[in-house]
Amino acid sequence: MYNSVGIASDNASNESYAREQSATVVMHGNTDEMITNIEETAKGRVVLIFELNDKSFEVLFLENGGLVRDERASGTALEDMNGNTLTITGKEPSKAPKISNGIVQSLLMPVS
């Protein structure tokens, strides 16, 4: 309703609307394979499927993809994290949709 100050509304004058979506993924460790995978992932846009506490699944960044930014922590003390934190951000036209457990399981099946 606050179109004059630029806050998103479903009845904006140009009919546009966007929802901010973000996710943080913490990956412990720092192997050569992990570094390569993170670098490849950060080159493009990603879609993220995640599991909620109620065991249902949702898909973030489905239409426009999310941009990945990574930050490395080497840890100095024994209890410090040694790994990578990925921050994924993007804008989508709607909330993250639900996805069935069957689809998720079929995506996780090894290819023979």
Buried (B, 14 or more C-beta within 10 A) or exposed (E): EEEEEEEEEEEBEEEEBEEEBEBEBEBEEBEEEBEEEBEEBBEEEBBBBBEEEEEEBBBBBBEBBBBBEBEEBEEEEEEEEEBBBBBBBBBBEEEBEEBEEEEBEEEEEEEE
